[in-house]
Amino acid sequence: MRRPILLLTICWPLLAICYPMDGYEATGIKRLEAARLTQEGKLSGTPQPVGGTLKLEQVDIRLRDKPDFQIPEPDPQFSEQVRTLLGGRTSQYSIAVLDLSDMSNPKYAEHNADHAQNPGSVGKLAVALAVFQMLADLYPNDIEKRRHILKSTLITADEFVIHDSHTVRFFNIEKQKLTRHPLHPGDQGTLWEFVDWMVSASSNSAGSAVMKELVLMARFRERYPVSREEGDQYIDNTPKSELGAVFEKAMQEPITRNGLDLTKFRQGSFFTHVGDSKIPGPNSYATPRELMRYLVKMEQGKLVDEWSSREIKRLLYSTERRIRYASSPALYPAAVYFKSGSLFRCYSRPCPQYQGDKENLMNSIAIVETPAGTLKRYYIVTLMSNVLRRNSASDHAALAARLNQLIEKLHPDR
């Protein structure tokens, strides 16, 4: 029996910047100002397609007037049409599609949608939910206080960020200078910037830093944020088992409290090996069907509350480089709310990136509103694949084009 001699690697998607570009004043996320200036031609860089140029007030949750909406039973014909788009790889793909273009007749398709696998960076959706749930628990009637905590809490990266290859964007407002590099101990940003880096750049380092802050919020409650010295003393002097219990409660209770199934969606561990070694957690998994339920609840304003749901959706808004599923040119006119993640493992060296021969997971979730600023065609996709020895990024993009064409055919008058 062959034994795996190499285990690599969680969540290495390429860079994709999110949140509306005019969101700097509201959030203090400085790299948004760089994106806005780039779009206006005042800073070098690649401008956005039209789908990435929505203003803050245009990015909203779309089902808040449908609080009783339930995902319909799978439509056999629609499901077969979606399954056909997978070509000869139906056994290696799991997918759920919810077409909301005609709200009087929503249609749902799925294929292997109850299949569970490690979500990779898509699991950062659970981290975002946990943070917003914690803020709501601490300040249930004070959204401005929650916003203040996100915008003003300054985090200095420490060993929890070790290590990660994803670069994040730092923009010096005064010097109008944009730099990019992986997070290192000593780098600073606000809590909102770290949450944004976790989602937009899919930084594992930022994800682990945010998870550490979640533990500190759970411990210190309304006293958060505490000094770095007090926070480090708590982490360093508390038994791992106790830290793990605090972390697990803070991460997992929001899933069940928001009506999701913890047996179908769980982010159990940190995204860096140092974080995992300091605060242990269980394994992680998700299914396309439960990820679909997460996104529908977000659109209804039922993830914590309307404000939290809207902010999570804004964090998912693709406003710079689009990757994998979202990179399809067919989606250029569309507003795309997107997250992807991967995990690949090999039996032997070398282990090419995204081409594992033991496991080669690639996952994507996307909300598509097209043309941007309208709901003429409006649908949600959750997708997982495990195609060994093959980088599936271009396959996901090709699938996006085929599915978008199918939705257009189903709604020729829209």
C-alpha positions in Angstrom: 0.0 0.0 0.0 1.4 3.4 -1.0 1.6 5.9 1.7 1.3 9.7 1.0 4.7 11.3 1.5 3.6 14.8 0.8 0.7 16.8 2.1 0.0 20.2 0.5 -1.7 22.6 0.7 -4.8 24.5 1.9 -6.4 27.3 -0.1 -4.1 28.7 -2.7 -6.4 30.8 -5.0 -4.8 33.7 -6.8 -5.5 37.2 -5.8 -9.0 38.6 -6.2 -9.9 41.9 -4.6 -13.5 42.4 -3.2 -15.8 45.0 -1.5 -17.1 48.0 -3.6 -14.3 50.4 -4.6 -16.0 53.4 -3.0 -16.0 51.7 0.5 -12.9 53.3 2.0 -14.7 56.0 3.9 -17.2 53.6 5.3 -14.7 50.9 6.3 -11.2 52.3 6.5 -10.0 49.5 4.2 -7.2 51.5 2.5 -6.6 49.3 -0.5 -10.1 50.1 -1.6 -8.9 53.7 -2.2 -6.1 52.3 -4.4 -8.7 50.3 -6.4 -10.8 53.4 -6.9 -7.9 55.5 -8.0 -6.8 52.8 -10.4 -10.3 52.7 -11.9 -10.1 56.4 -12.4 -6.7 56.2 -14.1 -5.0 58.0 -11.3 -3.0 55.0 -10.2 -1.3 52.4 -12.5 -3.1 49.1 -12.7 -5.7 47.2 -14.6 -9.2 48.7 -14.5 -12.3 46.7 -13.7 -14.9 45.3 -16.2 -18.2 47.0 -15.9 -19.5 44.3 -13.5 -16.9 45.3 -10.9 -17.8 49.0 -10.7 -21.0 49.0 -8.6 -21.2 51.6 -5.9 -21.6 50.8 -2.2 -25.3 51.4 -2.1 -25.8 49.2 -5.2 -24.4 46.1 -3.5 -27.2 44.9 -1.4 -29.0 41.7 -0.2 -31.7 40.8 -2.7 -34.1 38.5 -0.8 -34.8 40.5 2.3 -38.5 40.9 1.2 -38.7 37.1 0.8 -38.2 35.9 4.4 -40.2 32.8 3.9 -38.4 31.8 0.7 -37.2 28.2 0.7 -34.9 26.5 -1.9 -37.3 24.5 -4.1 -37.0 20.8 -4.7 -34.6 20.0 -7.5 -36.1 20.4 -10.9 -35.4 17.2 -12.9 -35.1 18.9 -16.3 -33.0 21.8 -15.0 -30.8 19.4 -13.1 -30.2 17.3 -16.2 -29.3 20.4 -18.2 -26.8 21.4 -15.5 -25.4 17.9 -15.3 -24.9 17.9 -19.1 -22.6 21.0 -18.7 -20.2 18.9 -16.7 -19.3 16.7 -19.7 -17.6 13.5 -18.9 -16.6 14.5 -15.3 -19.9 14.1 -13.5 -18.4 11.7 -11.0 -15.7 14.3 -10.1 -18.0 17.3 -9.7 -20.7 18.3 -7.2 -22.9 21.4 -8.0 -26.0 23.3 -6.9 -27.6 26.0 -9.0 -30.4 28.3 -7.9 -32.0 30.4 -10.7 -33.8 33.4 -9.2 -34.1 35.4 -12.5 -37.9 34.9 -12.3 -38.8 35.1 -8.7 -42.3 33.9 -9.5 -40.8 30.6 -10.7 -37.4 30.0 -9.1 -35.7 26.8 -10.2 -33.1 24.7 -8.5 -30.7 22.1 -9.9 -28.2 19.9 -8.2 -25.8 17.1 -8.8 -24.1 15.2 -5.9 -25.0 18.3 -3.9 -24.8 16.4 -0.6 -21.2 15.4 -1.2 -18.9 16.7 1.5 -15.3 17.6 1.1 -12.8 20.1 2.6 -13.9 23.6 1.4 -10.5 25.1 1.4 -10.7 28.9 1.5 -14.5 28.7 1.0 -14.5 27.9 4.7 -13.6 31.5 5.4 -17.3 32.2 4.9 -17.8 30.5 8.3 -15.1 32.7 9.9 -16.8 35.8 8.6 -20.1 34.6 10.0 -18.5 33.9 13.4 -17.0 37.4 13.6 -20.2 39.2 12.7 -22.2 37.0 15.1 -19.7 37.7 17.9 -20.0 41.5 17.3 -23.8 41.2 17.3 -23.7 39.3 20.5 -21.5 41.9 22.2 -23.5 44.9 20.8 -26.9 43.6 19.8 -28.5 47.1 19.5 -25.5 49.1 18.4 -24.4 48.6 14.8 -22.2 51.8 15.0 -20.3 50.2 17.8 -19.8 47.0 15.7 -18.6 49.2 12.8 -16.3 51.1 15.2 -14.7 47.8 16.4 -14.0 46.7 12.8 -12.7 50.0 11.7 -10.6 51.1 14.6 -9.2 47.9 16.1 -5.5 47.8 15.1 -4.0 44.3 14.7 -0.3 43.7 14.6 0.4 40.4 12.8 2.3 37.8 15.0 3.4 34.2 14.6 -0.1 33.2 13.8 0.4 34.4 10.3 3.3 32.0 9.6 3.3 31.2 6.8 1.4 31.9 3.6 2.4 32.8 0.0 -0.7 35.0 -0.7 0.1 38.7 -1.1 -2.1 41.3 0.4 -2.3 45.0 -0.6 -1.1 47.8 1.5 -1.9 51.4 0.3 -0.2 54.4 1.9 -2.9 57.1 1.6 -0.4 60.0 2.1 2.2 58.8 -0.4 -0.4 57.3 -2.7 1.8 54.2 -2.9 0.5 50.6 -3.3 2.7 47.7 -2.2 2.0 43.9 -2.2 3.5 41.2 0.0 2.5 38.3 2.1 1.7 39.1 5.7 4.6 38.9 8.1 4.9 39.3 11.8 4.9 43.1 12.5 2.5 44.0 9.6 -0.4 46.1 10.8 -4.0 46.6 9.7 -7.4 47.1 11.2 -9.7 44.2 12.0 -11.8 45.1 8.9 -8.7 45.1 6.8 -7.7 41.6 8.1 -11.2 40.3 7.4 -11.0 41.8 3.9 -7.6 40.3 3.3 -8.9 37.0 4.5 -11.8 37.1 1.9 -10.5 39.2 -1.0 -6.9 38.0 -1.2 -7.8 34.7 0.4 -4.9 35.2 2.8 -4.5 32.2 5.1 -2.4 34.4 7.3 -5.1 37.0 7.6 -7.6 34.2 8.2 -5.6 32.8 11.1 -5.1 36.3 12.6 -8.9 36.9 12.4 -9.5 33.5 14.1 -7.2 34.5 16.9 -9.1 37.8 17.3 -12.3 35.8 17.5 -10.9 33.8 20.5 -9.9 37.1 22.1 -13.4 38.5 21.6 -14.9 35.4 23.1 -12.7 35.7 26.1 -12.7 39.4 26.8 -16.2 40.3 25.5 -16.9 44.0 25.9 -13.3 44.7 27.0 -12.1 43.7 23.5 -9.8 45.0 22.0 -7.3 44.5 24.8 -3.6 45.3 24.6 -1.4 43.0 22.7 0.4 42.0 25.9 -2.8 41.0 27.6 -4.0 39.1 24.6 -0.7 37.2 24.2 -0.6 36.4 27.9 -4.0 34.8 27.6 -3.1 32.8 24.5 0.3 31.7 25.9 -0.8 30.8 29.4 -4.1 29.1 28.7 -4.1 25.3 28.2 -4.6 24.3 24.6 -7.6 22.2 25.4 -9.3 25.3 26.9 -8.3 27.5 24.0 -9.6 24.9 21.6 -13.0 24.7 23.4 -13.4 28.5 23.3 -12.4 28.6 19.6 -14.8 25.7 18.7 -17.7 27.3 20.4 -17.1 30.7 18.8 -16.7 29.1 15.4 -19.4 26.4 15.4 -22.3 27.9 17.4 -23.0 30.6 14.8 -23.6 27.9 12.2 -26.4 26.3 14.1 -27.8 29.5 15.5 -28.2 30.8 12.0 -30.2 27.7 10.9 -27.4 25.9 9.1 -26.4 22.3 9.6 -23.1 21.8 11.3 -22.9 18.2 10.0 -22.9 19.7 6.5 -20.7 22.8 6.9 -17.9 23.3 9.4 -14.6 25.2 9.4 -12.8 23.5 12.2 -9.1 24.5 12.0 -6.8 27.5 11.5 -5.5 28.2 8.1 -1.8 28.3 9.1 0.3 25.7 10.8 1.3 27.9 13.6 -2.3 28.8 14.4 -3.2 25.1 14.3 -0.4 24.2 16.6 -1.4 26.8 19.2 -5.2 26.4 19.1 -6.3 23.0 18.0 -9.6 22.4 16.1 -11.5 19.6 14.3 -11.6 18.9 10.6 -13.4 21.0 8.0 -16.0 20.1 5.4 -18.9 21.5 3.3 -21.4 20.4 0.8 -22.7 22.4 -2.2 -26.2 22.2 -0.8 -25.3 23.7 2.6 -23.2 26.4 1.0 -26.2 27.3 -1.1 -28.3 27.6 2.1 -25.7 29.9 3.5 -25.9 32.2 0.5 -29.7 32.2 0.4 -29.8 33.1 4.1 -27.3 35.9 3.4 -29.5 37.2 0.6 -32.5 37.2 3.0 -30.6 39.1 5.7 -30.8 36.1 8.0 -27.0 35.6 8.7 -27.0 37.3 12.1 -29.1 40.3 10.8 -29.5 42.4 7.7 -26.5 44.6 8.4 -24.2 41.6 8.9 -25.5 39.8 5.9 -25.0 42.9 3.7 -21.5 43.4 4.9 -20.6 39.8 4.3 -22.0 40.1 0.8 -20.0 43.2 0.2 -16.8 41.4 1.2 -17.6 38.9 -1.5 -18.0 41.4 -4.3 -15.3 40.9 -6.9 -13.7 44.3 -7.8 -10.3 43.4 -9.2 -8.8 40.3 -10.7 -11.3 37.6 -11.2 -10.1 34.0 -10.9 -11.3 30.5 -11.6 -15.0 30.3 -12.0 -15.3 34.1 -11.9 -12.7 34.7 -14.5 -14.9 33.7 -17.4 -15.3 36.5 -19.9 -19.0 35.7 -20.1 -19.2 37.2 -16.6 -17.5 40.5 -17.4 -20.9 42.4 -17.5 -22.0 40.8 -14.3 -21.7 41.7 -10.7 -20.1 38.6 -9.2 -20.0 37.8 -5.5 -17.4 35.1 -5.3 -15.1 32.9 -3.1 -13.0 30.0 -4.1 -10.6 27.6 -2.4 -8.6 24.5 -2.9 -6.6 21.8 -1.3 -4.3 19.4 -3.0 -2.3 16.5 -1.7 0.2 14.2 -3.3 1.6 10.7 -2.8 5.0 11.7 -4.1 7.4 14.6 -4.8 7.2 16.9 -6.6 3.6 17.9 -6.0 2.6 20.5 -8.7 0.4 23.2 -7.4 -3.3 22.4 -7.9 -2.5 19.1 -9.5 -2.5 16.7 -6.6 -2.5 13.0 -7.4 -4.0 11.9 -4.0 -6.6 14.7 -3.7 -7.1 17.8 -5.8 -10.0 19.8 -4.5 -11.2 23.0 -6.1 -14.3 24.8 -4.8 -16.2 27.9 -5.8 -19.3 29.8 -4.7 -20.7 32.6 -6.8 -23.7 34.9 -6.9 -24.2 36.4 -10.4 -26.3 39.5 -11.1 -26.2 40.3 -14.8 -26.0 42.8 -16.2 -24.5 44.5 -13.2 -26.9 46.8 -11.4 -29.9 44.7 -12.5 -31.5 41.4 -11.6 -32.4 40.5 -15.2 -30.5 37.2 -14.7 -29.8 36.4 -11.1 -28.5 33.0 -10.0 -26.4 31.3 -7.3 -23.8 28.6 -7.9 -22.0 26.4 -5.4 -19.4 24.1 -7.0 -16.9 21.5 -5.8 -14.6 19.3 -7.9 -11.8 16.7 -7.3 -10.1 16.1 -10.6 -6.7 14.5 -9.9 -3.5 15.8 -11.6 -5.3 18.7 -13.3 -5.5 22.3 -12.5 -9.3 22.8 -12.8 -9.3 26.6 -12.9 -9.9 26.9 -16.6 -12.5 24.1 -16.4 -14.4 26.0 -13.8 -14.3 29.2 -15.9 -15.5 27.2 -19.0 -18.3 25.8 -16.9 -19.2 29.3 -15.8 -19.6 30.4 -19.4 -21.7 27.3 -20.3 -24.0 27.8 -17.3 -24.4 31.5 -18.0 -25.4 30.7 -21.5 -27.9 28.2 -20.2 -29.5 30.8 -17.9 -29.7 33.2 -20.9 -31.5 30.6 -22.9 -33.9 29.9 -20.1 -34.7 33.7 -20.0 -34.5 35.0 -23.5 -36.7 38.0 -22.9 -34.8 39.3 -19.9 
